[in-house]
Amino acid sequence: MVEATAPVADTMTVYHCDSWVSRLSAAEDAAIQEAVSELWAYAAVPAETVGGAALVTAPVAMPRALPFAEQARRAADALGGALGGKPIDAAVVHAHVGLLGGIPALRNMRPDARLFVTEHATFLDRMLAEPDGRAGYAEVLAACEAFFVVGDELRQQLAEAFPEHEAKLKLIANPIDFDVPRAEPVTELRRWLFVGGLIERKGVRWLLEAFAACRADDPSLTLTVVGTGELNGWLTERAAELGVADAITLTGALAPEQALELMREHDLLVHPSRYETFGVVIIEALAAGMPVLITRSGGPEQTLAGIEADAGELVEIEDAPDALIAGYQRLRGRFPSGLDQAHARAVLADRYGYGAVARSHQAAWFASSYSGQTR
């Protein structure tokens, strides 16, 4: 987001409240909070980051399982410490996520500054379920000029919770880089790629079972899994049971640049998630020139509206691999003539490319008043 939008501002500074998470007793937590606060003065020295923006990183001592509102309060205190008690010196402040970014921004901005917020959290419902979390969202919504969401499902959740602020809820896209072309076009759908957390919500179990079934018909298939999570051990054990361990590469967590490079080297993104507010990795894969086999998990139906068949195959969510297996067979049967990757990529670049998203932010941030709705 910073890389995309920094060029439309004269100056941009990113304040990152970096959570240092661990399991602590109350006494340990108090001691570490005091020690971490001594670092805030050093955090005030900015470093250069993408797009020519400056980056200030403030450490936040964050025991596990804190209520969301308490996490936001600690982040606000850390930001205030990094600022030396002075307000953020900017006429426009944009917070990333409504509670954990919005509260620190609101507590540390100038009285005359205009506040904007972007929300994309898949766990929004959990934050709103906490009374203090819900109160924090209400405070941020009341203070902000516009509250951007990346998909209709998030907007619906917030509109139902805060109908009095519905007019402030606007659609705006996550920006995707479309500038790095693929060296060679995809010619076969044999090298599968998954990028995401190895957790239940991402459909990792379905992915492995579907891959094993499809590989039984075509032993040339391979699967690269990028990410880490609670199902890492299960994935290794189950792959061995299914006899496909030699065809699977587990990379663990990778830097974004490395993951994007793998997208330009593989043939097919398989992403069987149960729920996505937007689905950045799906658009990144298509930007990298790779077809997708994905579930109708919320965000993709919206982001790929009108180009589903050109982009790949969307299947229904099931508690079994059958839909993925059938979807792969259909996709392989109509590849390549039944897809139009160039058209899908062009449409998505117009919707979610850096230029499009930057113009949307510029129109919001620097207009005398803002009432538009944009993607």
C-alpha positions as CSV (number, residue, x, y, z in Angstrom):
1,M,0.0,0.0,0.0
2,V,2.8,2.4,0.9
3,E,4.7,1.7,-2.3
4,A,1.6,2.3,-4.4
5,T,0.4,5.5,-2.6
6,A,3.6,7.3,-1.5
7,P,4.1,9.0,-4.9
8,V,0.8,10.9,-4.6
9,A,1.9,12.6,-1.3
10,D,4.6,15.3,-0.9
11,T,5.9,13.3,2.1
12,M,4.8,10.0,3.8
13,T,5.9,8.5,7.1
14,V,4.8,5.1,8.2
15,Y,4.5,4.5,11.9
16,H,4.6,0.8,12.5
17,C,3.7,-0.5,16.0
18,D,5.6,-3.8,16.0
19,S,4.1,-6.3,18.4
20,W,6.6,-8.3,20.4
21,V,4.5,-11.2,21.4
22,S,5.3,-13.8,24.1
23,R,3.7,-15.7,27.0
24,L,4.3,-13.6,30.1
25,S,3.2,-13.5,33.7
26,A,1.8,-10.2,35.0
27,A,5.1,-9.4,36.7
28,E,7.1,-10.2,33.6
29,D,4.8,-8.2,31.5
30,A,5.1,-5.1,33.7
31,A,8.9,-5.4,33.6
32,I,9.1,-5.9,29.9
33,Q,6.7,-3.0,29.2
34,E,9.0,-0.7,31.2
35,A,12.1,-2.0,29.4
36,V,10.5,-1.6,26.0
37,S,9.4,1.9,26.7
38,E,13.1,2.8,27.0
39,L,13.5,2.0,23.3
40,W,10.8,4.3,22.1
41,A,13.2,7.3,21.9
42,Y,15.4,5.3,19.6
43,A,12.4,4.3,17.4
44,A,11.8,7.9,16.6
45,V,14.8,7.9,14.2
46,P,13.2,7.1,10.8
47,A,14.6,4.7,8.2
48,E,13.8,4.8,4.5
49,T,11.3,2.3,3.1
50,V,9.5,1.7,-0.2
51,G,8.2,4.5,-2.4
52,G,10.5,7.0,-0.8
53,A,8.5,6.9,2.5
54,A,10.1,7.1,5.9
55,L,9.5,4.3,8.4
56,V,9.4,4.6,12.2
57,T,9.0,1.3,14.1
58,A,7.8,1.4,17.7
59,P,8.1,-1.9,19.7
60,V,5.0,-2.9,21.7
61,A,5.2,-5.5,24.5
62,M,2.2,-7.7,23.7
63,P,1.4,-10.8,25.8
64,R,-0.6,-13.5,24.0
65,A,-4.4,-13.5,24.1
66,L,-4.8,-9.8,25.2
67,P,-8.2,-8.3,24.3
68,F,-8.1,-6.4,21.1
69,A,-8.9,-3.1,22.7
70,E,-5.9,-3.5,25.1
71,Q,-3.7,-4.3,22.1
72,A,-4.8,-1.1,20.5
73,R,-4.2,0.9,23.7
74,R,-0.6,-0.5,24.1
75,A,0.1,0.4,20.4
76,A,-1.2,3.9,21.0
77,D,1.1,4.3,24.0
78,A,4.1,3.0,22.0
79,L,3.4,5.4,19.2
80,G,3.0,8.3,21.6
81,G,6.4,7.3,23.1
82,A,8.1,7.2,19.7
83,L,6.6,10.6,19.0
84,G,7.9,12.0,22.2
85,G,4.4,13.1,23.2
86,K,4.0,15.3,20.2
87,P,1.2,14.7,17.6
88,I,1.8,13.2,14.2
89,D,2.8,16.1,12.1
90,A,0.5,15.5,9.1
91,A,-2.7,16.9,7.8
92,V,-3.8,13.4,6.6
93,V,-3.5,10.3,8.7
94,H,-4.4,6.9,7.3
95,A,-4.8,4.0,9.7
96,H,-4.3,0.4,8.7
97,V,-7.2,-1.6,10.3
98,G,-9.9,0.0,12.3
99,L,-9.0,-0.9,15.9
100,L,-5.3,-1.8,16.1
101,G,-4.4,1.1,13.7
102,G,-7.3,3.4,14.2
103,I,-7.0,3.9,18.0
104,P,-3.2,4.7,17.9
105,A,-3.8,7.1,15.0
106,L,-6.7,8.8,16.8
107,R,-4.8,9.2,20.0
108,N,-1.7,10.7,18.4
109,M,-3.0,12.9,15.5
110,R,-3.3,16.6,15.3
111,P,-6.8,18.0,16.1
112,D,-7.0,19.5,12.6
113,A,-5.9,16.3,10.8
114,R,-8.2,14.2,8.6
115,L,-8.4,10.5,9.5
116,F,-9.0,7.7,7.0
117,V,-9.0,4.0,7.8
118,T,-8.6,0.8,5.7
119,E,-10.1,-2.5,7.1
120,H,-9.3,-5.9,5.7
121,A,-9.2,-8.2,8.8
122,T,-10.8,-11.6,8.5
123,F,-11.3,-11.6,12.3
124,L,-13.4,-8.4,12.4
125,D,-16.3,-10.3,13.9
126,R,-14.1,-11.3,16.9
127,M,-13.0,-7.7,17.5
128,L,-16.6,-6.5,17.4
129,A,-17.7,-9.3,19.8
130,E,-15.6,-7.7,22.5
131,P,-17.5,-4.8,24.1
132,D,-14.4,-2.6,24.4
133,G,-13.4,-3.6,20.8
134,R,-16.8,-2.6,19.6
135,A,-16.6,0.7,21.5
136,G,-13.2,1.4,19.9
137,Y,-14.6,0.8,16.4
138,A,-17.5,3.2,17.2
139,E,-15.0,5.9,18.3
140,V,-12.9,5.5,15.2
141,L,-15.9,5.5,12.9
142,A,-17.2,8.7,14.5
143,A,-13.9,10.5,14.1
144,C,-12.8,9.4,10.6
145,E,-13.7,11.0,7.3
146,A,-14.0,7.8,5.5
147,F,-13.7,4.1,6.5
148,F,-12.5,1.9,3.6
149,V,-13.1,-1.8,3.3
150,V,-11.7,-4.2,0.8
151,G,-14.9,-6.1,0.2
152,D,-18.7,-6.1,0.6
153,E,-18.8,-8.7,3.4
154,L,-16.7,-6.4,5.7
155,R,-18.9,-3.4,4.7
156,Q,-22.0,-5.4,5.6
157,Q,-20.6,-6.4,9.0
158,L,-19.8,-2.8,9.9
159,A,-23.0,-1.4,8.5
160,E,-25.0,-3.8,10.6
161,A,-23.0,-3.0,13.7
162,F,-22.9,0.8,13.2
163,P,-25.8,1.8,10.9
164,E,-25.4,5.4,12.0
165,H,-22.0,5.4,10.2
166,E,-22.9,3.5,7.1
167,A,-22.4,6.5,4.8
168,K,-18.7,6.5,5.7
169,L,-18.1,2.9,4.6
170,K,-16.5,2.9,1.2
171,L,-14.9,0.2,-1.0
172,I,-11.3,0.6,-1.9
173,A,-8.9,-2.1,-3.2
174,N,-5.7,-3.6,-1.9
175,P,-3.0,-2.6,-4.4
176,I,-1.2,-5.2,-6.5
177,D,2.0,-4.9,-8.5
178,F,1.4,-5.8,-12.2
179,D,4.7,-4.4,-13.4
180,V,6.9,-7.6,-13.3
181,P,6.1,-9.9,-16.3
182,R,6.5,-13.6,-16.4
183,A,9.5,-14.9,-18.3
184,E,7.6,-17.7,-20.0
185,P,3.8,-18.3,-20.3
186,V,2.2,-21.2,-18.5
187,T,1.9,-24.2,-20.9
188,E,0.8,-27.0,-18.6
189,L,-1.1,-27.0,-15.2
190,R,1.3,-29.4,-13.5
191,R,3.3,-27.3,-11.0
192,W,0.8,-26.4,-8.2
193,L,1.4,-23.6,-5.7
194,F,-0.2,-22.7,-2.4
195,V,0.7,-19.5,-0.6
196,G,-0.9,-18.9,2.8
197,G,-1.1,-19.9,6.5
198,L,-1.2,-23.7,7.2
199,I,-4.4,-23.4,9.1
200,E,-7.9,-24.8,8.9
201,R,-9.4,-21.7,7.4
202,K,-7.1,-21.9,4.4
203,G,-8.4,-25.3,3.4
204,V,-4.9,-27.0,3.6
205,R,-6.5,-30.5,4.3
206,W,-8.6,-30.3,1.1
207,L,-5.6,-29.1,-0.8
208,L,-3.5,-32.1,0.1
209,E,-6.2,-34.7,-0.5
210,A,-7.1,-33.2,-3.8
211,F,-3.5,-33.0,-4.9
212,A,-3.0,-36.7,-4.0
213,A,-6.1,-37.7,-6.0
214,C,-5.1,-35.7,-9.0
215,R,-1.5,-37.0,-8.9
216,A,-2.8,-40.5,-8.9
217,D,-4.0,-39.8,-12.5
218,D,-0.9,-37.7,-13.4
219,P,2.3,-38.6,-11.5
220,S,4.1,-35.5,-13.0
221,L,2.1,-33.2,-10.7
222,T,4.1,-31.3,-8.0
223,L,2.9,-29.1,-5.2
224,T,4.9,-26.3,-3.5
225,V,3.5,-25.1,-0.2
226,V,4.6,-21.6,1.0
227,G,3.7,-20.7,4.6
228,T,3.7,-22.0,8.1
229,G,1.1,-22.8,10.8
230,E,-0.6,-25.3,13.1
231,L,-1.1,-27.9,10.3
232,N,2.5,-28.1,9.3
233,G,3.1,-31.3,11.1
234,W,-0.1,-32.9,9.9
235,L,0.7,-31.9,6.3
236,T,4.0,-33.7,6.5
237,E,2.6,-36.8,8.1
238,R,-0.5,-37.0,5.8
239,A,1.6,-36.5,2.7
240,A,3.7,-39.5,3.6
241,E,0.6,-41.6,4.3
242,L,-0.8,-40.7,0.9
243,G,2.5,-41.5,-0.8
244,V,3.0,-38.0,-2.3
245,A,5.7,-36.7,0.1
246,D,8.3,-36.8,-2.7
247,A,6.2,-34.5,-4.9
248,I,5.6,-31.8,-2.3
249,T,8.0,-29.0,-1.3
250,L,7.4,-27.2,2.0
251,T,9.2,-23.9,1.9
252,G,8.1,-22.5,5.2
253,A,7.5,-18.8,5.5
254,L,9.1,-16.7,2.7
255,A,9.6,-13.0,2.1
256,P,7.0,-11.6,-0.2
257,E,9.5,-11.1,-3.0
258,Q,10.4,-14.8,-2.9
259,A,6.8,-15.9,-2.9
260,L,6.1,-13.7,-5.9
261,E,9.1,-15.2,-7.7
262,L,7.6,-18.7,-7.2
263,M,4.4,-17.5,-8.7
264,R,6.2,-16.6,-11.9
265,E,7.8,-20.1,-11.9
266,H,4.7,-22.3,-11.2
267,D,1.7,-23.2,-13.3
268,L,-1.4,-23.0,-11.0
269,L,-2.3,-21.3,-7.8
270,V,-4.6,-23.6,-5.7
271,H,-6.2,-21.6,-2.9
272,P,-9.1,-23.5,-1.2
273,S,-9.8,-21.0,1.6
274,R,-13.0,-21.0,3.6
275,Y,-13.2,-17.2,3.9
276,E,-11.3,-14.3,2.4
277,T,-12.2,-10.6,2.7
278,F,-10.2,-9.8,-0.5
279,G,-7.7,-12.5,-1.4
280,V,-4.5,-10.6,-2.2
281,V,-2.6,-13.8,-3.1
282,I,-5.1,-14.7,-5.8
283,I,-4.7,-11.3,-7.6
284,E,-0.9,-11.5,-7.1
285,A,-0.9,-14.9,-8.8
286,L,-2.9,-13.6,-11.8
287,A,-0.7,-10.6,-12.0
288,A,2.2,-13.1,-12.2
289,G,0.5,-14.7,-15.2
290,M,-0.7,-17.8,-13.4
291,P,-4.2,-19.3,-13.6
292,V,-6.0,-20.0,-10.3
293,L,-8.1,-22.8,-8.8
294,I,-9.9,-21.3,-5.9
295,T,-13.0,-21.6,-3.7
296,R,-15.9,-19.1,-3.6
297,S,-14.8,-17.8,-0.3
298,G,-16.3,-14.3,-0.3
299,G,-13.6,-11.9,-1.6
300,P,-12.8,-13.8,-4.9
301,E,-16.3,-13.6,-6.2
302,Q,-16.1,-9.8,-6.0
303,T,-12.5,-9.3,-7.1
304,L,-12.9,-11.6,-10.1
305,A,-16.4,-10.5,-11.1
306,G,-16.9,-10.8,-14.8
307,I,-13.6,-12.6,-15.5
308,E,-14.0,-15.8,-13.5
309,A,-13.7,-18.1,-16.6
310,D,-10.7,-16.1,-18.0
311,A,-8.8,-16.3,-14.7
312,G,-9.3,-20.0,-13.9
313,E,-11.8,-22.0,-12.0
314,L,-13.9,-21.1,-8.9
315,V,-15.5,-24.0,-6.9
316,E,-17.8,-24.3,-4.0
317,I,-16.6,-24.8,-0.4
318,E,-17.0,-28.4,0.7
319,D,-15.7,-30.4,3.6
320,A,-14.1,-32.8,1.1
321,P,-11.7,-32.5,-1.8
322,D,-14.2,-33.5,-4.4
323,A,-15.0,-30.0,-5.7
324,L,-11.3,-29.2,-6.0
325,I,-10.6,-32.4,-7.9
326,A,-13.5,-31.8,-10.3
327,G,-12.5,-28.1,-10.7
328,Y,-9.0,-29.1,-11.6
329,Q,-10.3,-31.6,-14.2
330,R,-12.5,-28.9,-15.7
331,L,-9.8,-26.4,-15.8
332,R,-7.2,-28.7,-17.3
333,G,-9.8,-29.7,-19.9
334,R,-10.3,-26.2,-21.2
335,F,-6.7,-25.0,-20.8
336,P,-5.3,-23.0,-22.6
337,S,-7.9,-22.0,-25.1
338,G,-10.8,-21.7,-22.6
339,L,-8.9,-19.1,-20.5
340,D,-7.9,-15.5,-21.4
341,Q,-5.1,-14.7,-19.0
342,A,-4.1,-11.5,-20.8
343,H,-7.7,-10.1,-20.6
344,A,-8.0,-11.1,-16.9
345,R,-4.7,-9.5,-16.1
346,A,-5.6,-6.3,-17.9
347,V,-9.0,-6.0,-16.1
348,L,-7.4,-6.6,-12.7
349,A,-4.6,-4.1,-13.3
350,D,-7.3,-1.5,-14.0
351,R,-9.1,-2.4,-10.8
352,Y,-6.2,-3.1,-8.4
353,G,-3.0,-1.9,-9.9
354,Y,-0.8,0.6,-8.1
355,G,-1.9,3.5,-10.3
356,A,-5.6,2.8,-9.8
357,V,-5.3,2.5,-6.0
358,A,-3.1,5.5,-5.7
359,R,-5.5,7.7,-7.6
360,S,-8.4,6.5,-5.4
361,H,-6.4,7.4,-2.3
362,Q,-5.3,10.8,-3.7
363,A,-9.0,11.6,-4.4
364,A,-9.9,10.8,-0.9
365,W,-7.0,12.3,1.0
366,F,-6.6,15.6,-0.7
367,A,-10.1,16.6,-1.7
368,S,-11.8,19.3,0.3
369,S,-14.5,16.8,1.0
370,Y,-14.9,13.2,0.1
371,S,-18.1,11.2,-0.5
372,G,-17.1,8.9,-3.3
373,Q,-17.0,5.2,-3.5
374,T,-14.1,3.5,-5.3
375,R,-12.5,0.2,-5.9
